[in-house]
Amino acid sequence: MAEMPTPATATERVGRPRAAEPDATRRNILAIATEEFAAKGYSGARIDEIAARTDTSKRMIYYYFADKEGLFVAVLEEAYRRIRTIEAALDLDHLPPREALRRLVGFTFDYQNANPDFIRLVMVENIHDGAHLARSRAIQDVNVEAIDAIRALYRRGVAAGVFRAGLEPVDIHMSISALCFFNVSNRATFSRIFAHDMTSRDALARRRAVVIDTIEHFLAA
């Protein structure tokens, strides 16, 4: 059940510093909420605790996002938007297909390892069967660009004779995501079970190379 807004206290009305302008306020709320949802899950995160860590008030959180679910949807949208924006700047169209593929896979691996909160948010949403993403009006538009970029890259590779025909762009995207995702999502359990270091610079470099080579071989003609 979503948390319901409560009347603002005097402290919330006048005693807490406010961000200078609406965009900064919204960014501040999303940054703190991302940390709280990633650390505690949707059910464990609390609007009161998020508000206490921000530069604004609980009342303003409800003003911007309506309720807890609306805030979580916005956090998910922003998390996906951020990775897609950086992907779009990789300039893959100007690279030979195999080099472009290796750059894309390497970026995905590096980004996910550098942003474990993104992985945790995705895991949280999967626990909830994607119910919050179903409420989003923007999420498909944000992510369709990733499939379009892979489609264009794959077609160039097939035309050049370096990629085999018959693959679906969404399957390529899924394979890249799965291999990169695992290194973060299962790091704690896998490291414990197999006494295998997955966080050192050398371990990450080795695994990064394996993931890139695996995807390249998967597509190779």
C-alpha positions as CSV (number, residue, x, y, z in Angstrom):
1,M,0.0,0.0,0.0
2,A,1.4,3.4,-1.0
3,E,2.3,5.8,1.8
4,M,-0.2,8.7,2.1
5,P,1.0,12.3,2.4
6,T,0.6,13.9,5.8
7,P,0.2,17.6,6.7
8,A,3.6,19.4,6.8
9,T,4.9,20.3,10.2
10,A,6.2,23.7,11.1
11,T,9.7,22.4,10.7
12,E,9.0,21.2,7.2
13,R,7.4,24.5,6.3
14,V,10.1,26.8,7.4
15,G,12.9,25.0,9.1
16,R,14.5,23.1,6.3
17,P,16.7,24.5,3.5
18,R,15.1,24.4,0.1
19,A,16.8,23.9,-3.3
20,A,17.2,27.2,-5.3
21,E,15.0,26.1,-8.1
22,P,12.5,23.3,-9.1
23,D,14.9,21.3,-11.3
24,A,17.6,21.2,-8.6
25,T,14.9,20.2,-6.0
26,R,13.7,17.4,-8.2
27,R,17.2,16.1,-8.9
28,N,18.1,16.2,-5.2
29,I,15.0,14.1,-4.4
30,L,15.7,11.6,-7.1
31,A,19.3,11.2,-6.1
32,I,18.4,10.4,-2.4
33,A,15.4,8.3,-3.3
34,T,17.6,6.2,-5.7
35,E,19.9,5.4,-2.8
36,E,17.1,4.6,-0.4
37,F,15.2,2.3,-2.9
38,A,18.4,0.6,-4.0
39,A,19.4,-0.1,-0.4
40,K,16.1,-1.0,1.2
41,G,13.8,-2.0,-1.7
42,Y,10.5,-0.5,-2.6
43,S,8.8,-1.9,0.5
44,G,11.6,-0.9,2.9
45,A,12.1,2.6,1.7
46,R,10.2,5.4,3.6
47,I,9.2,8.8,2.3
48,D,9.9,10.3,5.8
49,E,13.5,9.0,5.6
50,I,14.0,10.2,2.1
51,A,12.7,13.7,3.0
52,A,15.0,13.8,6.0
53,R,18.0,13.4,3.7
54,T,17.0,15.8,1.0
55,D,17.2,19.6,0.8
56,T,13.4,19.9,0.7
57,S,10.4,18.6,2.6
58,K,8.0,15.6,2.6
59,R,5.3,17.9,1.3
60,M,7.4,18.9,-1.7
61,I,8.1,15.2,-2.5
62,Y,4.4,14.6,-2.8
63,Y,4.0,17.8,-4.8
64,Y,6.5,16.6,-7.4
65,F,5.7,12.8,-7.4
66,A,2.2,12.5,-5.9
67,D,3.0,9.4,-3.8
68,K,5.6,6.8,-3.0
69,E,4.9,4.8,-6.2
70,G,5.1,7.9,-8.3
71,L,8.5,8.6,-6.8
72,F,9.8,5.0,-7.5
73,V,8.6,5.2,-11.1
74,A,10.5,8.4,-11.5
75,V,13.6,6.9,-10.0
76,L,13.4,3.9,-12.4
77,E,12.8,6.2,-15.4
78,E,15.8,8.4,-14.5
79,A,18.0,5.3,-14.0
80,Y,17.2,4.0,-17.4
81,R,17.4,7.5,-19.0
82,R,20.9,8.0,-17.6
83,I,22.4,4.9,-19.1
84,R,20.6,5.4,-22.4
85,T,21.8,9.0,-22.7
86,I,25.4,7.9,-22.2
87,E,25.0,5.0,-24.7
88,A,23.8,7.4,-27.3
89,A,27.0,9.4,-26.9
90,L,29.2,6.4,-27.7
91,D,29.2,7.4,-31.4
92,L,29.0,3.7,-32.6
93,D,27.9,4.6,-36.1
94,H,31.3,5.9,-37.0
95,L,33.2,2.7,-35.9
96,P,33.6,-0.6,-37.8
97,P,30.9,-3.0,-36.6
98,R,33.1,-5.3,-34.5
99,E,34.9,-2.4,-32.8
100,A,31.5,-0.7,-32.2
101,L,30.2,-3.9,-30.6
102,R,33.2,-4.2,-28.3
103,R,32.9,-0.6,-27.3
104,L,29.2,-1.1,-26.5
105,V,29.7,-4.3,-24.4
106,G,32.7,-2.7,-22.6
107,F,30.7,0.3,-21.8
108,T,27.8,-1.7,-20.5
109,F,30.1,-3.8,-18.3
110,D,31.9,-0.7,-16.9
111,Y,28.7,1.3,-16.3
112,Q,26.9,-1.5,-14.4
113,N,29.9,-2.2,-12.2
114,A,30.3,1.5,-11.5
115,N,26.6,1.9,-10.8
116,P,25.5,-1.0,-8.6
117,D,22.4,1.0,-7.5
118,F,21.1,0.6,-11.1
119,I,21.4,-3.1,-10.8
120,R,19.7,-3.2,-7.4
121,L,16.8,-1.0,-8.7
122,V,16.2,-3.4,-11.6
123,M,16.3,-6.4,-9.2
124,V,13.8,-4.7,-6.9
125,E,11.5,-4.0,-9.8
126,N,11.7,-7.6,-10.9
127,I,10.7,-8.7,-7.4
128,H,7.5,-6.6,-8.0
129,D,7.0,-8.2,-11.5
130,G,7.6,-4.9,-13.2
131,A,4.4,-3.4,-11.8
132,H,5.8,0.0,-11.4
133,L,7.3,0.2,-14.9
134,A,3.9,-0.7,-16.2
135,R,2.7,2.6,-14.8
136,S,5.4,4.5,-16.7
137,R,4.5,6.4,-19.8
138,A,8.1,7.0,-20.8
139,I,10.0,3.8,-20.1
140,Q,9.5,2.1,-23.5
141,D,10.4,5.3,-25.4
142,V,13.6,5.6,-23.3
143,N,14.7,2.1,-23.9
144,V,13.6,1.6,-27.5
145,E,16.7,3.6,-28.5
146,A,19.0,0.9,-27.1
147,I,17.3,-1.7,-29.4
148,D,17.4,0.7,-32.4
149,A,21.2,1.2,-31.9
150,I,21.9,-2.5,-31.7
151,R,19.7,-3.1,-34.7
152,A,21.6,-0.6,-36.8
153,L,25.0,-1.9,-35.6
154,Y,24.0,-5.5,-36.2
155,R,22.7,-4.8,-39.7
156,R,26.0,-3.1,-40.6
157,G,27.9,-6.1,-39.3
158,V,25.8,-8.5,-41.3
159,A,26.2,-6.4,-44.4
160,A,30.0,-6.3,-43.9
161,G,30.1,-10.1,-43.4
162,V,31.4,-10.0,-39.9
163,F,28.2,-10.9,-38.1
164,R,26.0,-13.9,-38.8
165,A,22.5,-13.4,-40.0
166,G,19.3,-14.5,-38.2
167,L,19.7,-12.9,-34.8
168,E,17.2,-10.6,-33.1
169,P,18.4,-7.2,-31.7
170,V,16.5,-7.8,-28.5
171,D,18.3,-11.1,-28.0
172,I,21.7,-9.4,-28.5
173,H,20.7,-6.8,-26.0
174,M,19.6,-9.4,-23.6
175,S,22.8,-11.4,-23.9
176,I,24.9,-8.3,-23.3
177,S,22.8,-7.2,-20.3
178,A,22.8,-10.7,-18.8
179,L,26.6,-11.2,-18.8
180,C,27.3,-7.7,-17.5
181,F,24.4,-7.8,-14.9
182,F,25.5,-11.0,-13.3
183,N,28.9,-9.6,-12.3
184,V,27.1,-7.1,-10.0
185,S,23.8,-8.9,-9.1
186,N,25.5,-12.1,-8.0
187,R,28.8,-10.8,-6.8
188,A,28.2,-11.4,-3.1
189,T,26.9,-14.9,-3.3
190,F,29.2,-16.1,-6.1
191,S,32.3,-14.7,-4.3
192,R,31.3,-16.5,-1.1
193,I,30.4,-19.8,-2.6
194,F,33.5,-20.2,-4.8
195,A,35.9,-18.0,-2.9
196,H,36.4,-16.1,-6.1
197,D,37.4,-12.4,-6.1
198,M,35.1,-10.4,-8.3
199,T,35.9,-6.9,-7.3
200,S,39.6,-6.3,-7.7
201,R,40.9,-4.4,-10.7
202,D,42.5,-7.5,-12.2
203,A,39.4,-9.6,-11.7
204,L,37.2,-7.0,-13.3
205,A,39.6,-6.6,-16.2
206,R,39.6,-10.4,-16.8
207,R,35.9,-10.7,-16.6
208,R,35.3,-7.6,-18.9
209,A,37.5,-9.2,-21.5
210,V,35.6,-12.5,-21.3
211,V,32.3,-10.8,-21.6
212,I,33.4,-8.8,-24.7
213,D,34.9,-11.9,-26.3
214,T,31.8,-14.0,-25.6
215,I,29.4,-11.5,-27.2
216,E,31.7,-11.0,-30.2
217,H,31.9,-14.8,-30.8
218,F,28.1,-15.0,-30.4
219,L,27.6,-12.6,-33.2
220,A,30.6,-13.7,-35.4
221,A,29.9,-14.9,-38.9
